[in-house]
C-alpha cells in the first residue's frame, strides 16, 4: 500500500503544467519517518508557520510540549497535514529555503523535484534557526577579521588578498620523507594525499619563525568565511595558543565558554548551538596557532583526562583534550608550531612543512608588493645581484621587512638602493627599527629627513631601552603577551606605542577591561631583548649569556611539545610546551649587535668600554662553547675523510658566528672542527644559512666534503656557497628544492676548480635543462666519479645528453638516474653510450619507463661492456621477453654481478625460467 502511494506521489509531483496539483499532504505521509529523522530544528518551522498565520499560538504550544525532538516533528507534521495542501506545501517550502538548517533534506528535495507554486513563492520565509544564524555571524566576523593584515604602525592595514602569496608547502611522513607538495589549501584536508595516521585528527603545520604560518591560517579563515573552502565545515574556531598562558592556574571553564567567549558568541540560544556542535563535530574546524608559544606553570598531571564537554576544567586541559579527540572527536584541526617542536604522533593526521618562498614565489610576491613595474624591476635586479639578501627574502617575514624598508627609503630618495654588501639578519632588523623611528618624525613636504641611523637611535634611546626592558622580562619567562600594567611600568608611552613595535591584541582571561599587547612578531621581541642586553650598562656577564644557557641541553633530541603525562613520561618540573627558538634568535641578535661593525652605532648609546667588555665576554664564550659543542659531535672515519655528523643546534651556532662577522671567529671554528667531511643532514638549514656555512667553510685549507642533504637549500643557497666551491670535493644537495638555475651555478663553479668527485642532487626539481649542465660537468670535469640525480624530472632528452657525456667519461664510477621519466629512446642512448665506457661500475635506472626494446639495447651493451658490475632496472616496463635478452647476454659476460629487475612486468611463473641464473634478480 505504501509503495503504491509512493508511486502516486512521485507521479503527481512531476506532472506537466495543466495537470491536477500534486498532493503535498500525501507526500508528507509517505516521507514521514525520513522527515522525523532529519529535521533537527523545529523552532524555525514554527516561527514561519505562525508568521504566515498557518499556525496559532495554541498550535505552537501543543508542538513544543513534547520532550524529544522527534516527537515534536511528528506533532508538527500532524498539525500541518490536518490544515490541508497549502500549509503542507509551505512546510516543504521552508525546508527548501532555509538551507543551513535543513541541509540534510536538500538531496530529498532534489529527488522529489519540488518547485514552489506562485502562491507559496509570495509567502515570506525567515531563517530563525539559531545554528544557521550563528554560522552566518561566524562567517561575517571571521571574514571581517581576516580581510586585512595589520602592518607596521597600526594605522596601516593591508588587504590580505593583495599581499598573500603562495609558498612551498611540503607533506611529510613521520620520518620527514617527502610525500609531495600542497598546491591548494583544500588539499590539506584531502585524505588522498599525505595521510600518515588515519586515527589522528590534526594537520600539523610547522616551519621556522617568520615562514608564514599565521598568515596561512588567516588565508584559510578568509576562504572559509567566503565559502571558498569546501571541506564540510559549518563552524570555524580559531585560537592563538599564547592566550592559554594568560589563564590562572586555578581557572576553570567549560568547552562551551572556550568556544563562544573567546571566538564569537551566539545571539540566540547558545545551548542549542552548542548541542548541535556536539552532535555534529565533523562540521567543526579549529585552528591553533603557535603551539610552541604556550608557557604555563600549570601541572597537567594534576588533573584527569577530560571527556565531558560540560565539565569545567583548566583551558589547557580542554586544548589537549580537543587535540587528542577526547572532546569533539571527528572535528578538523590545524595546529602550527615552529620547527623543533615535537608533537606526539598519535594526534597527527598530516604533517606539513612550510619552506618559504621559491624563486617563482618571490617573483610573484614582488609583483604584488611593488605595483610599479619600474620599481619592481629595480628591486628584482638588486636581489639578483645580492644572493645574501635574496636568501633572506625566501623567509616571507624577512622579505616583507626588507621590501617595506626599501619602499620607505625609495619614497625619500629615488636613488636609494638595497644594501649591496654582506647583509645579516641583525642588519635587516636594525633597518626596520630605523624605518619605524623615521616614520614617527614630522617632516616638511619639501625637506627629507637627513638623520643618520646612529643619530636616530640616540634620539630615541629611552624608547628603545623601555621596549627592550619589557621584552627582556617577558623573554626570561617565555611571556609574549603584556598587560597594560606591564607596559606602563616599563615607561612605554602612548607615543611609543604608536611606533608600531607593539600591537594590541584581544584581551584574554581577566584582561578584558584593558588593552593587552604583543610585539609585532616573536623575532622582534627577541631583537629588543638583545638590544636591551647591549645598551643597558647594568647588564653583567651572567645576564648577557643567560639565553645561551637556556639553549644548552645535554639531550640530543629536540624538545617535545604536548609531553602530557598520559601520553609520555614527563621530566619533573619540565615545561611541556617549551621551545627554545626565541632564545636562539635572542642569541643570534646579540652576536650581531655586538659585532665590530656595529660599534660605531652603539658608541652613541653606551660607553665604548662597556661595549668592548661585553663583546670580549661574548667572543670568549663563543670560543669555549664551540670547543665544547664540537667535542660532543658524532665522528666517523671514512676513506680519505674524517666525518663529523652535527645536530640542528650546530646550525644555530653557525648563524651566531656569522652574525659576529668576525673572520677570526670563523677561522677558529674551522680549525676546531678537526674534520674534512661536514655532515649537516636533516638540520633544517635554509638558503640564508649557506652564508653562515660559507663564512666558516671558506677558512678550510684543504679539500672538503659538505653534505647538506634533506634541508631547505634552494638556488639562492647555492649562490651563497660560492666562496666554498674552490674547496669542495664532495657536495651533496639531495632533497633541497634545487632547480635548473641552481644546477647551472654548480656547473659554472665546479668546472672552474676541477676537484669535485661526488655530486648528489637526488630528489630536487631538475629538468632536462639541468641534466644538460650535469652532462657538461661530466664531460669537462675529469675528477668527477659519482653523480646522483635520481627522482627529478629528467626525460629521454636529458638522458641522451647524459649518455653522450658518459660515453666520453674516463672517470665516472657510479651514476644514479632512478625515479625519472626516461623512456625507451633515452634508455637506448644510455645503453649505446655504455658500450664505449669502461669506468662506470654501478648504474641506477630504477623506476623509469624502459621496455623490452630498451632491455634489448642493454643486453647488447652487456655483450661488449665487461666493466659494469651492477645494473639496476627495477620497476620499469620490461616483460619476460626483455629479461630473456638480458639473460642470454650474461652468457657472454662474467664481470657483471647482478641485473636487478624486481617490480617489472614479470609473473612469478615466468621468473622461474631464470631462477638458475643468480645474477638475474626478478623477485
N, C-alpha and C positions, 0 to 999 in steps of 0.2 A: 504493500500500500504506500509506504514512504517513498519507495523507489519510483513508483508511478507518479506521485505528487512532485518529486524532484524533477522528473522529465517534463511535466506540465509547466512547472515554474521556469525551467530553462528555456522552453519554447516561448513562453509568454514574455519573458524579459527581452528576448531577441526578436520580437515580432516587428515586421516592417511598418512604416507610417500608415496610419489609417486603420490599423487593426485595433482590436479592443485593448485597453491599457493593461499592463502586467499586474498581477496580484502581489503587492508587497506584503500584505498580511500573510499570505501563504509562504512567501519567501522567508519571512522571519520564523515561521513554524518549522520549515524544513531545516534551516541552519541554526536552530535554537541553541543546541549544545556547543556548536562552534563559536557562536557569539558569547555564550556564557563563559567559555574558557579563555577567550581572547580580549574581552572588554575589561580593562583593569581600572578605568576611571569612569565613575558614574556621575560625578558632580557636573561635569561639562554637559553631558546629555540632559540632565535635569534642568540646568540653568537655561539652556537653549529652548527646551520644551516649554518652560514657564514663560520665557521672554516672548514667545510667539503664540501664547495663550492655548497651547495644546495640553498643558498640564496646569492643574490648580495647585495651590499651596498644600491642600489635603493630599493630592496625589503624590507630591514630593515627600511629604511626611510619612506616608504609607511605605514608600520605596526605601527610604533611608533607615527605617526602624529595624531592618533585618541585620543580623550580626556579621554575616560573611558577605564578601563582595559578590560571590556567585549568586547568592540568594537575592541580593539587591538587583542584579542584572535580570534575573528571572522575573521579578515582580514588575520591573520597568517594561519588559517585553510583554507581559500580560496586559498591563495598562495601555501600552501603545497599540497592541493588536485590537483591544476592545474598542478603541476610538476610531478605527477604520483605516482606509487606504492612504489618505493624505498624511496622517500622523505617522503611519508606518514608513511611508516614503521619506518624510522629513527626517525620521530617525536614521535611515540609511544615509541620507544626505549629510548629516552631521558627522557620521563616521568617515565619510569621504573627504569632507572639508578640513577637519581637524587632524591632519596627517600625523603630527608629532605625537598626539595622544593615542591614536589608533593605528599606528604604523603596521602592527601585526595583521590588521584586517585589509590592508591595501591589496595584497595578492588576490584575496577573495573578491573584492570589489571589481578588480580587473577581470577575474574569471566569470563573474555573472554579467559583465558588460553594462554595469549600471550607468545611466545618463539621466540627470535630473530633469523633470518636466519644467515647463516655463513657469508654472505657478510656484513650484518649490524653489526655483532659482531666485525668485523675488524675495524669498524669506531670508532674513539675516542669520548668520552663524558666527558666534563669538567664541574664541578659544579661551575658556576659563580654566583649563586644565593646569593645575599648579606645576606639574612636571614640565610640560612644554613651555609654559611661561618662564620657568626658571632656566630652561635651556636657552631660550631667546635672550634672557638677561645675561646669562653667562657669555654667549657669543658676542653680545653688544659690548660688555665690559672688557672681555679679553681682546676683542678687535680694536677697541679704543686704546687699550694699554699697549698693544703690540704695534700700533701703527707707526709710532715714532721711536727713534733711538736717541737717548739723551747724549749730547755731545759735551765737549769741554765745559765751558761755563753753562750753567743750567738754563740760561736764557736761550740757548741754541738747541734746537731739535732737528733731527734729520729723518726723513721718511725711510722706513725700513726697506721698502721696495727699491729705493734709489741708492742704497748703499750695501744691501746684502748681495754677496757674490758667492757662488759655489766654491767649495774647496774639496780637497781629496778626502773621501771617507772610505775607509777600508774595513771590510768584515774580516774578523779573525777567529781562529779556533782557540781553544783553551791553551794550546801550546804556541799561540801567536803566529800560526801559519796563515797566510792569506787565503781567504775564501772568496775573494772578488771585491769589486768596488760597489759603492752605493751611488747610483746615478740619479735616483729620485727619492725624495724624502719618504714617500709612501712605502718604498721598499724596506724601510726599517721595520715595518710591521708585516711584511710578506714572508711567511714561513718557507716559501720555495727556495729562498737563498739565505745562507748564513746562519741557519738554525743550528745551534750546538747543544741545546738542552731543552727538550720539549716540555719538561716539567717546570722550568723556570718561567718567570713572567716579566722579567726586567731586561730591557735593552740597555746595556751598559756602554755609554759613550765616554771615551777618555781621550786625553791629549794634554799637551803642555799648556802652561799658563798663557793666555792671550791667543790661543789657537782658534777660538770661535765657538766654544761650547755653549755659552749663554745666548749668543745671538742665533745659534742654530735652533735652540728651544723657542726663542722668540719668533723665529720664522715658522716653526711648526704650529705655534699658538695662533699666529696670524692666518695661516692656511685653514686651520680648524674653524676659526671664527668666521671665515668667508665661505665655509662649506666646500673647501677645495681639497680637503684631506679625507678621502673616502675610506675610512677604516672602521666604520660602525661605532664610533664614539659619540654619544649624546652629551656626555659630561666631560669637562676638562678642568682639572685642578692642578695648579702649578705652585710649587714651593721652592723658595731659596733655602737651602739646607742650613745656612748660617743662622736663620731665625730660631732654630731649635736650641741654639746656645743661649738664647735670651730667657728661656723658661727657668724658673727657680726649681731647686731640687725637690721641693715638696709640692710643686704644682701638678694638678691632675685635671685632665679634660677628657671628654668622650670623643669618639670619632666624628660624630655629627658636628660638634663645635669646631673641631680641627678643620673640617671641610668647609663649613659655612662661614665661621667667624674670620677665618684667615684667607678666604677667597672671595666668595660672593654669596650674600645671604638671600634666601628665597623671600619674595614679597608675600607669598601665600602658602600656608600650610607646610611649614618646614618638615613636619613629621611625615607627611605623605610623600614629599620629595625624597627624604632620606630612606623611607621604606622602599620606594621604587629603586633607589640606588642599590640597596641591599639585595633586592630581588633580581636585579639585572647588572651585576658587577662588570660583565663583559662589555657594557656600554660606557665604561669609565676609563678615561686616560689621565694618568698622573705624570707630571714631570718634576723631578727633584734635582735641582741644580747645585752643584758644588758640594758633594757628599764629604769631600776632604776638608771642608771649611767648618765642620761641626767641632766645637770644642765644648766639653761639658765634664763636670766632676761627678755627674750622676752615675751611680753604680748600677749598671744594667743587671747585674747578678742578684740584686736585692729584690727584684720583682719577678713574678712568674710570667710565663708566656701568655699573651693575651689572644683570646679567640672571640670574645664577646664584643660586638660593636657598641654596646650600650654602657660598658663598664668604664668609668673614669680611670685614667692612669696617666703617667708622665708622657708628654708628647713624643719623646724619643722612643718609648716603647711602642707607641702607635706607629711611628715611622718604620721601625724594624718589623713589626707585625704585618704592615702593608707590603713591604718588600718581600717578606717570606711567604706571602699568600695566606697568612693566618686570618687576615681581615680582607674582605672584598676579593676573595680568591677568584681569579679569572680576569681581573682588571688589567689593563695595559699600563706599563710603567716605563719611563725613560729616566735613567739615573746618570748624571755626569760627575766626573771627578778628574783631578789632574793625574797625569802619568805617575805611576809609582804607588797609587792607591790600589791595594789588592782587595778585591771583592770576593766573597765566598761563591764558589761555583754553583752551588745548588739554587741560587736565586737568579742566575743569569740565563737569559734565553738567547740573546745575541750579544756579541762583543764587537764594538765599532771603534776604530782608532781614527781620530782626526789628525791628518798630516799637514794641514795648512794649504797654502796656495801652490799650485803647479805653475809653470811658466805661463800657460794659457789662462789660468785663473787670475794671475796677477795682471795680465794684459786686460782682461775683462773688468777687473776691479778698477784699474787705472782709467779705463774708458768711462766707467760710471762716476768716478770721483772728479775727474777733470773733463768737463763738458767741452771746453775749448780745445779744438784739435791741435793747434799750435803748441799750447801749453802741455798737452798730453804727450805729444811727440818729443818735446824737450825733456820731460821727466823720464820717459822710456829710454831715450838716448843716454841720459845721465846714469840711469840704473844699469844699463848695458855696459857702460864704461866703468862702473864700480861694482864688481861682483860682491864685495863685502856688504855694501848697503843693500844690494839685491837679495842677498841671502837673508838678511834681517826682515826684508819685506815678505818673505814666504810665511811669516807669522802674522796673521791678519791684524792683531792689535798693534804690533810694532809698525806694520805698513801704514796703518791709519795715522799713527803718531807722526811718522815721517812725512806723509802726504799733507797732514794738517800744518806741520811746521813749514813745509815748502810753500803751501798756499799762503800762509801768513807772511812769510818773508817776500814772496813774489809780489804780494799786494803792496809791500812797502818799497820794493825796488825791483824793477823788471829784469835787472841783470843778475839778481841773486840766484845762485845755483846751490844744488845739494853738495854736501862735502865731497871732495874728490880724493880724500886720503883714507887711511885705515880708520874705520868707524867702529866703536864698541857700543854695547848696549847702554853703558853709562852715558856716552856722548848723546845718544838719542834721547834719553830721559832728561838730561840737562837742557837739551834743546827744547823739549816740551815744557819744562819749568820756565825757561826764558820766554816762550811764547805766551804762556799763561800770564806771566807778570807784565809782559809788553801790552797785552790786551787790556790790562787794568788802567793803563796810563791815559790821561787825557791828552790828545794830540790835536794840533792845528790841522785844518784842512789842507794847508799848503806846506806844512813842515812835518817831515817824518821824524820819528824818534831816533836819535843817534847814540843812545846809551849803549855801552859795551855790555857783554854778558856779566863781567865782573862788577861793573857799576850797578847793574840791575839787581844782582844778588845782594850786594852790600846795602842797597837802599831798602830791601825787604828782609833783612836778616832776622828781625824779630818774628816776622810772619813765618819764615822758613823754620825757625827754631821751635816755635809753638806747634806747628804742624808736625814737626819731627818728634817732639816730645810725646805727643799723643800717639803717633804711630808706633813709637818705641814701646810705650807702656802696653799698647794693645798687642804688639808683636810678641812681647815676652810671655803673654798669657794666651796667645793664639786667639785674641779677640779681634773681630773685624767689623763690629757694629758698635757705635758710640752714642751714648745718650747725651741730651743737651747739657746735663750737668758736667759730663766729662769734657765736652767741647769748651764750656765756659771756664772750667778750672784750668784748662791749658792756655787760657788767654787768647783764644781764637775769636776774632771779632766778626761782626756781620760783614764787614768789608772783605775780610779774609775768606769767608765762605763764598763770596761772590766770585772769587778767582776760579772756582770750579774744580779744585783738587778734591773737595768733598761733595757728595751729593746726598740729598735727603732720601730716606727710604721709609716705606710704610712701617708704622710702629708695630712692634711685636710685644706680646705679653703685656706687662704693666706699663708700657711706654706710650699708650695711645694718646695721652693728653699733651705730649710734647714731641718735638721732632727728634728723630734718630738719624744718624749719619753713617756713611761708609766712604772709604776712598774710592775714587773713580774706578780703580782696578786694584786687585790684591798686590800686583807688582809695584804699583805706585806707593802703597803703604810700606812695602819693603824698601823702596828707594828713600822715602822720607826717614825711615828708621836708620838707614845707613848714613844719611845726611846728618841726622842728629848725632850719631856716634862720632862723626868727623868734626862738626863745628861746635859741639858743646865741650868746653875746655875742662869740665869736671870729669869727663869720662876717662877712666883709667884702663889699664891693660886688660883687667878681668872683664869689664863691661864690653870693651872693644871686641873681644874674641868670643863672647858668650854664645853667639849663634853658630859659630863653628862647632862648639861643644855640643849644641843641640843636634847637629847633623852627624856627629860622630856616633858610630854604633858598632858593637862587636859582632852583630848579626850580619850575615851576608845577604839575607833575604830582604826584600822590600817590606816596609811597614804594612800591616794588614788592617784594612778598614772592615767594619762590621765584624769585629772579633768578639762576637757575642758568646757568653758562657755556654748556651745550649747549642752553639754551632762549633765552637772550638775553645780549647782551654786558653784562658786569658792570664797573662802575667799580672801578678798583683800590683795594683797601682798604675797599670798601663792605661793610657787613654785609647779607647778602641777606635776613635775616629782620627787618630794622629796621622798627619802627612807633613813632611819636612820641607816641601818645596819653597814655601815662603821664607824659611830660614836660609835656604840655598841662595835665593835671589838677594836677600839682605847681604849675605857674604860677598856675592858677586859685585854688587854695587859698592860695597865698602872697598873692595880691591880697586875698582875703577876710580872712585873718588879720591883714594889715597895714592893714585899713580903719580909719577913725577910730572906728567904733562898738566895735571890739574892743580899743581901747587900755586901757580900764578893766580888762578881763580880764587883759591881759598885763603891766600895771604891777606885778602881784604876782609875776611870773615873771622879768622882765628890767627893767633900768633904763629909765625913760621916755626918757632921752636916746638910748639905743641904738635903741629902737623908732622914735623920731622920725627918726633918721638913716636907718634902713632904709626907712621909709615915704617919705621925701623921695627917696631913691635910686630906689625903685620907681616913684613917680609921674613923676619926671623921665624915666626910661627909657620908661615907657608913652607919654608925650607924644612923645618922639623916634621911638619905634618906630611909633606911629600915623602920624606925619608921613611916615616913610619908606615904610610899607606903602601908604598912600593914593596916593603918587606912582606906584607901580607898577601900580595897577589899570587895567583897560581902560575907556576912556571913549568915549562917543558923543554926538553932537549930534542930538537928535530935535526934532520940532516942539514947542515950548513946554517942552522938558525937556533938561537935561544929565544923561545917563545914566552911572551908574557900575556896572560889572559886577565883582563881587567873587568871590574864591575861597573854598573851605571854611575856610581858615585865618582868614579875616576873622571868622567866627562865633566862633572861639576868642578872638579879640581882644575882641569884644563881650562874651563871657562874663567875661573878666578885668576889663573896665571895670565891668561890673555888680557883680562881687564887691566892688569897692572902695567901692561905694555913695557915690561922690563926685560930687555934682552938677556940680562944677567940671570934673571929668574928662569927664563926659558931654557937657557944653556945648562943651568944647574939641573933642571928637571930631566933634560935629555941624558945628561951624564949619569944620573942616579937610576935610570931605568934598567941599566945593565942587561939590555935585550936588543935584538935586531929584528924581532918579529913581534909587532904590536897587534894583539887581537882585541878588537873593540866591537865584537858582535853583540847584537841584542842589547845595546846600551842606550837606545832611544836618541842617538846623536842625529841632529838635523843639519841642514846645509850650513847654517850660520856657525855650527860647531867646528866646521872644517877650517875656519880661520884660527880657532884655538889649537886644533890639531897641527896645522901648518906652523903655528907660532913656536911649537916645541920641536916638531919633527925636523924642521929645516936645519936644526942645530946638530943633527947626527952627522958624524964624519964619514961613516961607511954606508954601504948599501943596506937597504931596509925592506922588510915585508910589512905591509899595512893591510889588515883585514877589517873591513868595515861592513861586512855582510849583515843583512837584516837590520837596517837602520832607516833613516829618512833622508839620505844623502841624494839630492837630485842634481840636475845640471848645474845649478848655482853652487852647490857644494863642491863639485868637481873643479869649477873655476877657482874656488878658494884653496884648492890643493896645489895650485901651480908652483908655489915655492918648493914643494916636496918632490916633484917628478924626477928631478935630477938624482934623487937618492933611491927611488922605489924600484926594486927588482921584482917584487910581488905586490899586486894591487887587486884586492877583492872588493867588489861593489855589488854583489848579488842582492836582490830584493831591496831596491833603493830608488825606484821611480826614475831611473836614468832613461833619457830619450836619445834619439839620433844626434841631437845637438851635443849632448854630453859625450857621446862616443867620438864625435869629431874632435872635441877638445883633447880627449885621451890620445887619439891618433896623432894629432899635431905635436903634443908634448912628448909622448913616449918615443915617437920616431926620432926625435931630436937627440935623445941620450943613448938609445940603443942598449939599454941594460935590463929591460923588463923581461922576465922569464915566465911569469904567470899573470894572466888577465882573466878575472872572474866577473862576468856580467849576467849571471843566471837570473831569470825571472825579473826582467825590467820591462821597458816599453820600447824596445828596439825593433825597427822595421828593416826592410831590405836596404834602405838608405844607410842605416847604421852598420849593417852587415858589410856593405862595400868599404866602409872605413876600417872595419876589423880586418877585412881581406887585404887592404893596402898595408896595414900594420904587419900582418903575417909575411907579406912579400918583402917589406923594407927592413924589418927588424930581425936580424939573424939570431938574436938571443932568445926569442920567444919560443917556449916549449909547450905551454899549456894555455888553451883558450876554452872558456866555458861560457857559451851564450845560449844555453837552452832556455825553454819557457819564455820566449819572446814572441815576436810577430813576424818571423822570417819565413818567406815563401821560397818557391823554386828559383825566383830571380836572385834573391840573396844567396841561395845555395850554390848557384852557378858561379857567382863572383868568388865565393869562398873556395869552390872547387879549383878554380884557376890558381888561386894563391897557394892552396895545399899542394898542387902539382909541382910548384916551384920550390916549396919549402924544403930545406935540408935539416931543420932542427925541431920541427913540431913533434911532440911525443903523444899528447892526448888532446882530442877535440870533442867538445860536448855541444851537440846541436839538438838535443832531445826536446820534446814538447814544443815544436814549432809547426809550421804549416808547409813543410817541404813535400812536394808531390813527386810523381814518377820522374818527370823531366829533371828536376833538381837532383833526385837520387841517382839517376843515370850519370849525370855530370860528375857527381862526387865519386861514384864507383870508377868511372873512367880516369879521373884525376889520381885516384889511389893506385892505379896500375903503374903510375910513374913515380910514386912516393915510396921511399924506403926508410922513413924515420918515424912515422906515426905507428904507435903500438896499440892505442886504445881509441875507439871511435864510438860515440854515443849518438844514435839516431832513433831513440825510443819515442814512441807516440808522435809520428809524423803521418804522412799519407802515402806511404810506399806500398806498391802492389807487387804482383808476380813479375811484371816486366822489370821493375827496379831490382827485384831479387835475382833475376837472371843476370843483370849487369854486375851485381855484387858477386855472383858466382863466377863470372868471367874474370873479375878482378882477383878473386882468391886463387885462381889458377896461376896468376902471374906474381902477385904480391906475397912474398914469403916472410915479411917482417911484421905484419899486423898480428896482434896476439888476441885482442878482444874486440868483437863486433856486436854491438847491441842494437837489435832491430825489434825490440819488444813493442807490442801494442800498435802494430801497423795494419795493413790490409792484405797480408800475404797468406795465401792458401797452401794446401798440401803440395800443389804443383810448384810453387816457388821454393818451398822447403826442399823438394826433391832436387831442384837445380843446385841449391847450396850444398846439399849432402853429397851430390856427385862431385862437386868441385873440391870438397875436402879430401877426396881420394888422392888428389894431386898436391895437397898442402898439409904438411906435417907440423908447420910452425904455429898455426893458429890454435889456441886452446879452447875457445868457445865462440859459438854464434848463438846468441840468446834471442829466441823467437816467442817467448811467452806472450799470451794475450793476442795472438793473431787469429786469423780465421781458420783454425785447425781444430778438428774434434779430437777427443781422446783416442777414438778408434783409429783415426788417420795417423795420429802421432806414434802409434805402435810400430809403424813401418820404419821409424827412425830410431827406435829405442836402443839399437845395437851401437849407434854412433853417439858416444857420450859427449861429443863436442857440440852436437845439435841439441839445444835445450828448448823443448816446446812447452813443458809444464813444470 
